[in-house]
Amino acid sequence: MSNVTPVPNNARLDEKDALATPFIKCLLRLMRAQDTFELWQEKSDTDLLCDFIVTRQQRRAIPLIGGPDLEVQWRLEIFYAAVALAIEEQSGLMASPVLTVNHEGFGRILLTAGRLVVLSKTLRDVHRFGFDNLQKLAEAGTGLVDNSLTTIKTYSDVARV
């Protein structure tokens, strides 16, 4: 394990602290790596993450009829890929995401390390995937990473197979 200290669960993050979390750093690195035409090169980190911010009013306005659009699916995939990358960096173990989403916006995400399932989560209303603000985004990702790292510590023999 690395010496990166996780954010305490009861602490509220401000925007500067949120951008400094290992999870957000991984998310930004993955997003910038996907910018093959360098269209986002001039964008700030905060601007790059703005697509993940979906307020409650915006979520209510999104219809649940029809499949989730490609942009939402991409955000979902890169979010969980960043969780996996942060787990890898902090545990030294390769974490692999498996994501399935059906045409109605329901699905499941599994993250494995070795033979251990470190994260299993049912996804609902993928159409509305997003967070109220940058702090909530950082807290959600960091929480998933921390829970997964705890599972790895508890069952390290299975994770290292």
N, C-alpha and C positions, 0 to 999 in steps of 0.2 A: 504494500500500500504506500502511496505517496504521502508526503507530509502536508497536503492541502487540508486545511480545516474547513469542515462543512459549516454552512450557515445554521445557527440554532433555529429550531422550528418555531419558537415563540418570538423571534425577532422580526420586525418589519424592515424591509429593505427600502432604501431610497434608490433613486434611479442610478446614481453613481455606484452604489454597492451592488445593485442588480447586474450592471454591466461587468462588474469584477468577479462574478461568480464563475467557477469552472464550467458550469453547465452553459451559461450564456456565451462564454468564450468559445466553447465547442460548437454551439449553434451558429455563431457568427463565422467561424472558420469554415464550417460546412457550406453555409450559404455563399460565402465569397468564393469558395472552390467551385461552385456550380455556375458562377458568373463567367462563362467561357468567352464572352464577347466584351467583357469589362464594362458593361453598362452600369454597374453599381459601384464602380471604383471611386467615384466622387461622393457617394452617399455616406453619411455618418452611420455609426453603428445603430444609433437610435432610429434613424430613418429606415434602415434596413430591416429592423425588427417590427416596424409599424404594422405590417400585414398580420402579425400575430395578435394585435390589439383589436378586439371586437367587443364593443360595449354591450351592455344588456339590451339597450334599445335597438342596436343594430342586430343583435341575435334574434330578438323577437320579430324583426322585420324580414328575416330570411325564411322563405317558404321551405317546408319539409317535403314538398312534392318534387319528384324527380331525383336523379342521382346527384351526389356531391360533385361540384365542378372540379376540374383538374387542379386549379390553384389551391383549393382547400385540401385535396388529397396530397399535393406536394408539401404543403405546410405540415400536415400530419406526419408524413414520412420523414421529413427532415427534423421535426421535433424529436421523434423517437430515435432517429439515428444519432442525434446529439446526446440523448440520454445514454445510448449505448457507447458512444465515444468517450463521454465523461466517466462511465464505469470502467472502461478499458484503461484510461489514463490513471485513474485512482487505484485500481486493483491490480493492474498488470495482466489481466485476463481478457481475452477477446470476448466481447459481448456481441451477440448476433440478434438483430431484430427480425421478427416475423410478423407482418402486418397483413390482415385481410379485412376488407371492407366491402359489403355488398352494395347493390344499387339503391338500397333504401337508406343508407347511411349508418348501418350497424356493422360491428365487426369486433375484432379482437387483436390485441397486441401481445406478443410473447417476446421476452428477451431471455436468451440463454447464455450461460457461461459454462463451458465444458458440458457436462450432462445436467446441469442445474438450471431450472427455470427460475430466474431471479426476479422476473416481473410478468405478471399475467393480469391483464386488464380488459374488461369488456368495454367496447366503445359504443356510445349511443349518440344520435343526432350529430354525426360528423359534419353535417352541413354547417353547423354552428360552432365549429372548433375555433377557439380563440380565447383570449384572456382579457380581463378588464383593463389591465395596465401592465407595464413592463415589470413591475415588482411581482405581480401575480404570476407572470410567465416564469420569472427566475425562481420563485418559490415552488411552483409546480414541478419544474424540471429538477431542481435541487432536491426536492422531497423524494421524487422517484429514484434519483441516483442514490441518495442516502439509504432509502429502504432496500434497494438492491444490494448495496455494499454490506449492509447488515446481514442480509440473507447469505451473501458470499462468505462473510466471516463465520456465520453459524454453521454452514455446510461446506467449508472450504475443501474438504476431501473430495466431494462430488464435483465442485466447481473446477477443480484442478485436474480432472480426469480427461 
